[in-house]
Amino acid sequence: MRVLVVDDHPMIVDAVGLVLSTLDARAEIIDADTVQKAIARVAGVEIDLALVDLALPGMRGAEAIASLRHACPDLPLVVLSGNDDPAIIFAALDAGAMGYIPKSTGRKGMLEALARVLRGDSYLPPGIVNRIDALADRPSVDWRDLGLTERQREVLELMIRGISNKGICKRLAISENTVKVHVSAIFRSLGVTNRTQAVIAAHRLGLASRSPH
């Protein structure tokens, strides 16, 4: 496993390395303290995940995420930051980050978060979605207005609850390929490109508040 950590604090890089070694003893950290250095360091290198701070020299917040996303369109990006401003976090997610991990997260929580994103799932800590949700107006939208089928509504509800694709398979008794088809259709309907953006969009549209928990 090879992980890119873009942060200008060496202690954070070391701490992430220790946590990752628990998940994979052979984990390799590639670190960079600016977006420009990060792009140069990963050119032609296969990376499993990038953890990116939002307060970087020369390029901050959503701009950093957007620049990395443009240079490495297939690279899974997750924000690792001490910034808890919901507007900045939302902007980073909107720019293509698939999750947000606060730097204040304890070791156990960090392990859980990293394990989830390495499986391809999104990760947002409890409370973040609701804080972001409070920033946006929520028009009255019904899931039928988006062209979603009943099954896609069920899949979206489980996505909102943070259930992985495999978990959705078990709960709905359908194949993983079928889940992926439904998830792709949901992305198209919501105009998003990843699970985290889909969850945020569902909250902004008021769909999440009507989902059973």
C-alpha positions in Angstrom: 0.0 0.0 0.0 1.3 3.4 -1.0 -0.2 6.6 0.5 0.5 10.2 -0.4 0.4 12.6 2.6 0.4 16.3 1.6 1.0 18.2 4.8 3.7 20.7 5.9 3.8 19.3 9.5 6.3 16.4 9.8 4.7 15.2 13.0 1.4 14.6 11.2 3.2 12.6 8.5 4.9 10.5 11.1 1.6 9.9 13.0 -0.2 8.9 9.8 2.6 6.5 9.0 2.3 4.8 12.4 -1.5 4.3 11.9 -1.1 3.0 8.4 1.5 0.5 9.6 -1.2 -1.0 11.7 -3.3 -1.6 8.6 -0.4 -2.8 6.5 3.1 -3.4 7.8 4.5 -2.7 4.3 2.7 0.6 3.9 4.8 3.2 2.1 4.4 6.9 2.8 5.2 9.5 0.1 5.1 12.9 1.7 5.1 16.4 0.3 4.5 19.8 1.9 3.0 21.5 -1.1 0.6 20.5 -3.9 3.2 21.2 -6.5 5.7 18.9 -4.9 3.0 16.2 -4.4 2.1 16.3 -8.1 5.8 16.0 -9.0 6.4 13.1 -6.6 3.5 10.9 -7.7 4.0 11.3 -11.5 4.0 7.8 -12.9 3.7 6.3 -9.4 0.7 4.1 -8.4 -0.9 5.6 -5.3 -3.7 3.9 -3.3 -4.8 7.0 -1.4 -3.9 10.7 -0.8 -4.4 12.5 2.5 -4.4 16.2 2.0 -4.3 19.1 4.5 -6.3 22.2 3.6 -3.8 24.7 4.9 -0.8 24.3 2.6 1.8 26.8 1.5 0.9 28.4 -1.8 -2.4 26.7 -2.3 -5.2 26.2 0.2 -8.6 24.6 0.7 -10.6 23.5 -2.3 -8.0 24.9 -4.7 -5.5 22.3 -3.4 -8.0 19.5 -3.9 -9.1 20.7 -7.3 -5.5 21.0 -8.5 -4.6 17.5 -7.3 -7.8 16.1 -8.8 -7.0 17.7 -12.2 -3.4 16.3 -12.1 -4.4 12.9 -10.8 -8.1 12.3 -11.8 -8.2 8.7 -10.5 -6.4 9.3 -7.2 -8.7 8.8 -4.2 -8.4 12.1 -2.2 -9.3 12.5 1.4 -9.0 15.7 3.5 -6.9 15.3 6.7 -7.2 18.7 8.4 -7.6 20.5 11.6 -9.9 23.1 9.9 -13.5 22.6 11.0 -15.1 25.4 9.0 -18.0 23.6 7.4 -18.0 26.0 4.4 -14.3 25.1 3.6 -14.9 21.4 4.2 -17.9 21.4 1.9 -15.9 23.3 -0.8 -13.2 20.6 -0.6 -15.7 17.8 -0.9 -17.4 19.6 -3.8 -14.0 19.9 -5.5 -13.6 16.1 -5.5 -12.5 14.9 -2.0 -14.2 11.6 -1.0 -14.0 12.2 2.7 -12.9 14.3 5.6 -10.8 13.1 8.6 -10.2 15.6 11.4 -6.6 15.7 12.7 -8.1 15.5 16.2 -9.4 12.0 15.4 -8.0 9.4 17.9 -6.0 6.4 16.7 -9.0 4.0 16.7 -11.1 6.5 14.8 -8.3 7.1 12.3 -7.9 3.4 11.7 -11.6 3.0 11.1 -11.7 6.0 8.7 -8.6 4.9 6.7 -9.8 1.4 6.5 -13.1 2.6 5.0 -11.6 4.9 2.4 -9.0 2.3 1.4 -12.0 0.0 0.7 -13.4 2.7 -1.6 -16.0 4.0 0.8 -16.5 7.6 1.7 -15.9 8.8 5.3 -17.3 11.8 7.1 -17.2 12.1 10.9 -20.4 12.2 12.9 -21.9 15.7 12.9 -20.0 17.1 9.9 -22.8 16.4 7.4 -25.4 18.2 9.5 -23.1 21.2 10.0 -22.5 21.4 6.2 -26.2 20.8 5.6 -27.1 23.9 7.7 -25.2 26.1 5.2 -27.4 25.4 2.2 -31.0 26.1 1.4 -33.0 22.9 1.0 -35.6 23.1 -1.7 -38.5 20.7 -1.5 -37.4 17.8 -3.8 -38.9 14.4 -3.9 -36.7 11.4 -5.0 -39.1 10.8 -7.8 -38.3 14.3 -9.2 -34.8 13.1 -9.7 -35.8 10.2 -11.8 -34.7 7.6 -9.2 -36.4 4.2 -9.0 -37.7 2.8 -5.8 -34.6 0.5 -5.6 -32.3 3.4 -6.2 -34.0 5.3 -3.4 -33.3 2.4 -1.1 -29.7 2.3 -2.2 -29.4 6.1 -1.6 -30.9 5.8 1.9 -28.3 3.2 2.8 -25.5 5.4 1.3 -26.7 8.3 3.5 -26.3 6.0 6.5 -22.7 5.2 5.5 -23.3 1.6 4.4 -20.7 0.2 2.0 -21.6 -1.4 -1.3 -21.1 -4.9 0.2 -23.3 -3.9 3.1 -26.0 -2.7 0.7 -25.7 -6.1 -1.2 -26.5 -8.0 2.0 -29.3 -5.7 3.2 -31.1 -5.6 -0.2 -30.2 -9.1 -1.3 -28.8 -8.0 -4.6 -25.4 -8.5 -6.3 -22.5 -6.0 -5.9 -22.6 -5.3 -9.6 -26.2 -4.4 -9.4 -25.4 -2.0 -6.5 -22.7 -0.4 -8.6 -25.2 0.2 -11.4 -27.7 1.8 -9.0 -24.9 3.9 -7.4 -23.8 5.2 -10.8 -27.4 6.1 -11.7 -27.7 8.0 -8.4 -24.5 9.9 -9.2 -25.9 10.9 -12.6 -29.2 12.0 -11.1 -27.5 14.1 -8.4 -24.8 15.4 -10.7 -22.0 14.1 -8.5 -18.9 11.9 -8.9 -18.5 10.1 -5.6 -20.4 8.8 -2.6 -19.5 11.7 -0.3 -20.8 14.3 -2.8 -24.0 12.1 -3.2 -24.6 12.2 0.6 -24.0 15.9 0.8 -26.3 16.5 -2.2 -29.0 14.4 -0.6 -28.8 16.5 2.5 -28.9 19.8 0.5 -32.0 18.6 -1.3 -33.7 17.5 2.0 -33.7 13.9 0.9 -31.6 12.7 3.9 -34.0 14.2 6.5 -36.8 12.0 5.1 -34.7 8.8 5.1 -35.5 6.3 7.8 -32.7 5.5 10.3 
